[in-house]
């Protein structure tokens, strides 16, 4: 018997089997590597909006900390519903993350986010804590927060907001209630830019805006900031007092942070948290927070961010119920 004739094909088959095994192992390793492709950052804001800008500032250093590129996906419409709907169609593999604000949660609480429910949201890291600021136009007779409140206790003030049931709508009514003001008249606009225009034009008495939304008008003297709804004064407006200083327990912010949908593997959530927090703790992003008048304590990890989301769901439900806006 010629053993060489038998051994040669057998060796060939063993070699082929070994190659196949190595290919399978290599393929599995590639699939297990995370991230293995660019990460989509889905936002409900249009290009150039505050939330869109937050995403792009984060993305300056995040490719280095995550080891992959990031791509902003703007899905506007439905107060976050379009962005949530898009994220729901994507694989829950960590390569799609949402940049959320309280608006998304309010939309979900009102049953306007399709099949998604608030407990489908898993927080990764908070990106901004952007205090709301009571502002008036330069033509307003009210030179201080106290003067404004004294007048607002005698007549209903007209406030510009982005929409009925929005974060700033809740802030306006909450402020009025806690300060003992007359029930405000709420005038909804398409966005912060339109509110600022009408504030400058004297079409509304006041508004709760973020510093960045009216920065140009503040510096030009067209808008006067009167009161900051935060625990501490903001560095960009050191002369403006906080509501706490005036004895009003009212803190309102536009809070933005990153999240994924339930079902995303835990190890990938952890990797995203570590990469995003490290990127946002970097000098470039911290300089952005400082220059845009936002809290320098904005960036926090998953545990604190998720707790904040849970707390807002409670207060959001209560606020919507008090406004008569329920599912």
C-alpha positions, 0 to 999 in steps of 0.5 A, a space after each residue: 500500500 502506498 501510504 504517500 498517496 493516502 497521506 497527501 490528500 489527507 494533509 491537503 484536507 487538513 490544511 484546508 480545514 485549518 484555513 477554514 477554521 482560521 477564516 471563521 475565527 478571524 471573521 468572528 473576531 472582526 464581528 466582535 471588534 467594536 466599533 467596527 464601522 463609523 458611529 451614527 449620531 442621530 439628532 432631531 436638530 437641523 444643521 447649525 442648531 444647538 443640539 447639532 453643534 453639540 454633536 459636532 463639538 463632541 466629534 472633534 476628539 471622539 474619533 481618537 477616543 473611540 477609534 472610529 469616525 462619527 457621522 451626524 444624521 439630522 432627522 428633523 420633525 415631530 419634536 424628536 419623533 423622526 429621530 427616534 423613529 430612525 434610530 428604531 430602524 437601526 441595528 442595536 449594535 452600538 453603531 447608532 447613538 441618539 443625542 437626546 434632549 428633554 424634548 424627546 422624552 416629552 414626545 414619548 410621554 405624549 405617545 408621539 414616538 411610535 412604538 418606543 417608550 421612555 424605558 427603551 432609552 438607555 443613557 450613555 453620557 450627558 453632554 450639556 447642562 445649558 441653563 435657561 435665562 429669563 430675557 427681555 428686549 432692550 426696549 423693555 421697561 424692566 431693568 432687573 428680574 425683581 422689576 419684571 416679577 413685580 410687574 408680572 404679579 399684576 398682569 399676565 406677561 406674554 412669553 415666547 416659547 418654542 411650542 406648547 408642551 416644550 421644555 421652555 413652556 414647562 419652564 415658563 409656567 413653573 417659574 410663574 407658579 413658583 414666583 407667584 406671578 399671574 398665569 403667563 400668556 404663552 406664544 409658540 414660535 418655530 424655534 429660539 431664533 424666532 423667539 429672539 427676533 420677536 423679543 427684540 421687536 417687543 412682540 413678547 414681554 419675555 422668554 426663557 432662552 439659552 445663552 447661545 441662542 441670543 449671544 449676538 443680541 446680548 452683546 449688541 445690547 438688543 436683549 437684556 438677560 435678567 435671571 439665570 435658572 441654575 444653581 450657580 451664575 454662568 461664567 458668561 453672565 457673571 452679573 446676572 443673578 440666579 433664581 435661587 438668589 432671589 428665593 425662587 427654587 426653580 432650576 431649568 436647563 436644556 439638557 443634552 446627552 447621548 443614549 442608545 436603545 434598549 437591547 444594545 450590548 452592555 459591553 458596547 454601552 460601556 465602551 461608548 460611555 468611556 470614549 464619549 466622556 473622555 472626548 468631552 473632558 478634553 480641552 476643545 469641548 470644555 472650551 466650547 462649554 465655557 464660550 457658550 455659557 454652559 455649565 462646566 460640570 455638564 459632562 457626566 457618565 451613564 449613572 448620573 445621566 440615567 438618573 437625571 433622565 428618570 427624574 425628568 420623566 417623573 417631573 415631565 409627566 406631572 408638568 404635562 398633566 398640569 398643562 392638560 397635555 396628556 396622552 
